[in-house]
């Protein structure tokens, strides 16, 4: 990965891939136009063609593009209210503190963004109203939150955290584990201790890598007794990346869904960016990295104490097997009554972030609204 990020190889590679893509374009159009040659019979032309384009672009981005670990500042036209989130070195403890020391990771100031329903004051620094409920969404597309809070009158605001991206070889290592987890913890602390939201009025959520972060942040809050920082009321995980250690490679969904997924490149690159000075075994056997790994031989009790959890998987993603493994482990520790699982047939990885992935995206948003409303309509199980 990123082996061609230097010039002149980068430019030459991009020209070559561009020419190849132009030559492939008529083939993609033809294959996407015919129902029996689409990747899934249930897909329409738009989805079939979009997936072929994405499968071409994603590997290219991981071969040549460089994303420096710089501080990301909001664009001038960014939607929502952007605020500073202060560092929380006093809240970093246990195994996470040990990993931070090994990798030289510190808690730093990061950005967060508050989004609100139209007509609702959404200032990121506005203190919580008594009983006000909020979605804490970890690094997903803001469009998801706007749709969710529009569907669910339970919420008026959603908060997103701009956590640090990891970078690994052949680039200079930066922001390895647990940088992103510490930033997510800072965001939760901001909501509770700065804005005054009660933990029982927060639903913690995320998709893809953000879902992984939401899960391990909640587990961290359960394992470490932090003043005033109880776990959230509920947890929503959409297409969680549950196995950075790749123990499910070659399993049925990995093989069957290879033609309908574009995550292979990031699954190869991200683990070595996260590890830095930690041993390679860590990514395969640590629940902080891979809570759904088959290399964790005894998973009993890993998720004991977590709040009610909704897990969403796409039937067309290569990561579906580890998602199912994670679901089973959650059920073992929490019981079937506290774990809900929604597997959406023929849907892509993190499909709820794709505005063109219809009708599944809208249908799932409606179910999200129903689930989150239900989480506040009765006592927690």
Helices and strands as residue ranges (DSSP letters): H 9-33, G 35-37, H 45-64, E 81-85, G 89-91, H 94-103, E 110-116, E 134-138, H 142-151, E 157-162, H 179-189, I 190-194, G 199-201, E 202-207, H 209-223, E 234-238, H 252-256, G 258-260, H 264-275, H 280-285, E 308-314, H 320-334, G 336-338, E 339-344, G 351-353, H 360-377
